[in-house]
Amino acid sequence: MSIPLLDLQAQYLTIKEEINQAIQNVLDSSVYIMGPEMKTLEKEIAAFCGTKDAVAVANGTDALVLTLKAFGIGPGDEVITTPFTFFASAETIAQVGATPVFVDIDPLTLNMDLTKLEKKITPKTKAIIPVHIFGQMVDVEKIMEIAARHDLKVIEDAAQAIGAEYRGKKAGSIGHAATFSFFPTKNLGAYGDGGMIVTNDEYLAAQLRMLRFHGCKIKYYHDEIGYNSRLDELQAAILRVKLRYLDVWNEGRRDKAKVYDQLLADAAVQIPGRDPQALPIYHLYVLRTEERSVLMERLKAAGVANAIYYPVPLHLQKAFRPLGYKVGDFPVAEKACEQALAIPCYPELSLEQQREIAAIIKG
Ligand SMILES: *Cc1c(COP(=O)(O)O)cnc(C)c1O
């Protein structure tokens, strides 16, 4: 038996005709950059999220950098995020010259612990970047209340959460802006890199469109120092096909997660913690166990792929050493890094495969 963490080949085979036709259409049009596929995808993603606008960029990391830039955040500013996320959530804060400030995570959901958030706000704080980790939303409405008291911007890092909901509201629809990644393994994945910002702020959207295209509103007239960060037509066309299936795929992942929850209820591992207000999309199904290395060996020996998300919390990354954090500063995130293990969870996984995986986990 060999079960991958995610089976992109199996997914492709279910939509092969439509994908191939979409690619062929772009080749026939010979329009490759900033064309109709990108513009239509922007409208479709905005409609999907329930926001006024969406701006496509080259990847999820650029989506964060451009949004921070568009909000005027830079040297001397502080931006608050979580230490238990992909590096880009904090890397981008440093990239614009601001300082990342971390808040420890909630032990149940592994999202930012909102009871610890307000204490981290200083006169230098300009924004908060909550991350919907593994596809489960954090309570952004509560963060918006805190942000309003201190006049801060809220940028949802929704890279892992497209289609997720909290109290019936979609990821990306509550913050001042939200960013998505279309990295191939994300729930809505391109066949290359891609990213998007959604927002209800029309001024912000115009700024982002300028920044992604060399600071231009009119070609060859540069108002600002910008970037070259665009989503190409091939990726946009592929994403438009896949977007039509996203709700079904997300529902499929939730079904698989429910099956695991039941199969593993009596196992010596902790299943993913759920916030009852959240409708997650299970970008990853992440177990926690004190016996991680033993379990990893057992799964590997049986041909079941598994992976650690994340091995090192951001405050202990070498690149952030200048920030001066030390072991023990964010104990909940540190413990999660010692215990977390992702197992295969995708719509094409069969019940039989899930039963086998559960049996291996139970030993
Ligand atoms: C994937 C990811 C990003 C970065 O997206 P890229 O498209 O790879 O640049 C940012 N934040 C989080 C939480 C992610 O999972």
The ligand as a Gaussian input file, in Angstrom:
#p B3LYP/6-31G(d) Opt

LIG

0 1
 C        1.041000      28.776000       1.472000
 C        1.002000      29.839000       2.499000
 C        1.469000      31.146000       2.250000
 C        2.268000      31.520000       1.036000
 O        1.695000      31.259000      -0.178000
 P        2.628000      31.056000      -1.492000
 O        1.620000      31.034000      -2.594000
 O        3.349000      29.770000      -1.342000
 O        3.534000      32.226000      -1.585000
 C        1.273000      32.108000       3.221000
 N        0.693000      31.809000       4.389000
 C        0.255000      30.573000       4.678000
 C       -0.407000      30.318000       5.981000
 C        0.408000      29.537000       3.752000
 O       -0.018000      28.308000       4.061000

